[in-house]
Amino acid sequence: MIVGLQRLRAEVERILDLTGWSRIDILNFGFMGTALKVDHGYLGKLSRNITALKDEGLIRFATGDTFSGEETYLRILDAGAFDAIFITLGLANDGGRRRILPEAAARGMAVFAREVYAKGELWNWGEE
């Protein structure tokens, strides 16, 4: 058994115990791009652990989340273990609009957006 999986399962079980739920519907995995630089196999290990938790019925969906930019988002999408991503769609982070959103759509992934109303930018995008 993978040590990382044991720790992750214990945390999921702790959450389930606290909430009284039998399963977590959406478990968000947030991490920084530095984790991927330090451990090149990080997303592969995490993907296997997510699959194991899903197979055990402990989680239903997994989301990927980062503040480390487009390249990290693209690696999250490529991992294949995430059902959705959390992405900031604000003035300082409009790259997701050009690259990440089309990639997520092509893969049939859901997108959870933060800061969509930041300074009214959403409405400008809608006009386009």
N, C-alpha and C positions, 0 to 999 in steps of 0.2 A: 504494500500500500504506500502511496506517495505521501510523504510527510506534509506537504502543502495541502493535499486533499484532506488529510486528517484535521488540520487546523481550520480549513475552510468549512468543512462539514460541522465541526464543533461550533463555529460561529453561527452558522445557519440554524443549527439545533438550538442554540441559545436564544436566537431571535424568535424561533417558533415557540419555545417555552415561554418567553416573555409575553408574546402576543396571544398564545393559545390557538394559533393556526396550525393546520396540518401541512401547509405548503406556503412558500413565498411565491406570489404570482410574478413579480418583477424584482429581480435582484440586480442592482446597479454596481458595476465594477469600474471604479474610477482609479486612474493611475496616471502618472506622469511619464513622459517620453524617456526620461532618464532611466527608468526601470528597464526599458527595452534596450538601451545602450549598454547597461551593466550586464544584463543577462539576455543574450540573443535568443535563447529558447523560452523566454518568459511567456509569450503569448501562446506558444504550443502547449506548455504545461498548464497554463490557465484554461485553455480550451478543453483539454482532457478533463480537468477538474470540473468545469462547468457541465460537460457532457455527463460525467458521473453523477453529479447532483441532480441533473434532469432525469437520468435513468432511474435514480433512487426515488424520484417523486418529491424531492425536497424543494426544488424550484421549478417554476414553469417556464419563465423567460429570463434571459440575461441581457443586460444592456451594457454597452461600453461608453465610457465617459472620460474625457481628458481636457486639459487646458494647454496641451503641448503642441497644438497646431495641426495643420493638414496632414503632414506625413504620418503622424501618430494615428490620426483618424483613419487614414488609408490602411495602415497596418491592422487596426481594429477590424475594419471591414474585411480584410483578407484572411483574418483568423478563422472565420467561418463559424464561430461559436456563439456569436451575439445575434440576437433577434432584432435589436434596435440600437440606436445611438442617441446620446444626449449631446446636443450641440448648441453653442452660443451663436445666435444670429444677431449680433449687434454691429454697430458701426466699426468697431475695431476688429471684428472677426467676420468679414464678409466673404472670406475664401470658401467657406462651407457652401455658400450659395453657388459658386462656380464649379467646384470639384466634388465636394463631399455629398451634397444632396443628390446630384445625378448618379453618383456611384451607389449610394444607398438605394435609390429607386430602382436601379438596374438589378440589384440583388434582392429586391422585394423586402427590404428592411424598413421597419418603422423608424420614424425620427421624432424625438422629443426635443422641442426647441425651448431655449431659455432666452430671455431678454428680447423677445420678438417685437416688443413695442418701443424699444430703445430709440428715443428721439424721433419716432414716427417713421422709421426706415421701412418697416413692413409695408406701409401704405405706398411708398415709392416703388417697392418691388412689385406690388400688385398692379400698378399702372403699366409696368413694362409688359 
